[in-house]
Amino acid sequence: MLEATKKLLIEKYNFSPKVIELAEKALQDIEKYFKEIDEVKEYNQIKVLKAMQDEKLSEAHFTFSTGYGYGDIGRDTLDRVYAKVFNCEDALVRPHIVSGTHAITIALFGNLKPNDTLLSITGKPYDTLLQVIGIEGSNMGSLIEYGVNYKQVDLLSDGKINLEEVEKVVKSDPTIKMVAIQRSTGYAWRPSLQIKDIEEAIKVVKSINKDIICFVDNCYGEFIDTKEPTDVGADLIAGSLIKNIGGGIAPTGGYVAGKKVYVENAAYRLTAPGIGRECGSTFGVIRQMFQGLFLAPHITAEALKSAIFTSRLLEIAGFEVSPKYYEKRSDIIQAIKFNDREKLIKFIKGIQKGSPVDSFVDCEPWDMPGYTDQVIMAAGAFIQGSSIELSADAPIRPPYIAYVQGGLTFEHAKVGILKGLSNILDG
């Protein structure tokens, strides 16, 4: 770190020499891991570039459709580009999808019917999906209310999929229509699932019943590897454009990708049967969605570097972290266990203070829609709720774990994370 930079951080942010010392130690330890990240980034950048070239992307595709949105060539071309990037038959990419949870929901509701069974083989899903399924909350409008059954197989103690139990459950229940896999950790203290773990699980399921839909929640996982779940047998995936694949540029939206029949079913759930993907004006955001995708491999690499820095910095500061800085990752999320309510809150507040937007805001725990515990969230982002930008959130429950993700630039993320740590160490 330049002496001028250290001086600036001390003078302008009041960081103590101890915090600067910890940062320099962390940077020394992680530098060698950045080369592999850059190699994966290059591969994915070439993949995205070629998909856009193959579809002859031009300025004419940056349309501003209105009303029904019939014949929106930009929207339809974006679908084809996504399908090429994910090496699959079809994709549905829309600004009308409001979140990753919404994208997953249309994939589930579009492909599950009464008396079908949804089997989660990665344990309890992420908090916001519990009410979608109907295992928490009022059950209003949930899968269970519509007659869809739910089962789950918990992960093993090491965070791996219990393949033996999966095989047993799938063989014993002919009503299982879909197997769901959550790639990222969610609010769990476990490793994210590697692509090879997902591939192995899909092979087990398909060996028993090739007609079962293998669905992967791909949120936070895009462009971390040279392969995506659709490259290793997933029938359907879904994610959010204000996470990795939107590149920090897409202002909203989500995607569903995979086999054509399952994507089409999701499109009917998004709009209406018989209409599906044919309608939906795009409000002039298509250019940002294309540009965000183009930038996504680079931005995801910046976020990944930020996560590794966070892991090492907080570890040498005395906190338990998951994953460790040297462990292979499959998402951009870094978990830090504080075992202390006040330290957790101070850290999250510090992230907010280190943000480019709303740095003056003092975030507080609140009853966030879709969550059963109060949640505190630092989200000083250019796009509301964007978790490819530096953000951090935590359910207020023991053992008080913060989940940090994102960083449009590694340089900014360093400052934000240092501010979070400084809030604890320096008060």
Secondary structure, DSSP 4 states (H G I P E B T S, - for coil): --HHHHHHHHHHH---HHHHHHHHHHHHHHGGGHHHHHHHHHHHHHHHHHHHHHTT--GGGS----TT-TT-HHHHHHHHHHHHHTTSSEEEEETT--SHHHHHHHHHHHH--TT-EEEESSSSPPHHHHHHHTSSTT-TT-TTTTT-EEEE-PPPTTS---HHHHHHHHHH-TTEEEEEEE-S-SSSSSPPPPHHHHHHHHHHHHHH-TTSEEEEE-TTTTTSSS--GGGGT-SEEEEETTSGGGTTT--S-EEEEESHHHHHHHHHHHS-TTTGGG----TT-HHHHHHHHHHHHHHHHHHHHHHHHHHHHHHHTT-EEES-TTS--SSS-EEEE-S-HHHHHHHHHHHHHTSSSSTT-----B--TT-SS-EEEE---SSTT-SSSSEEEEES-TT-EEEEE--SSHHHHHHHHHHHHHHHHT-
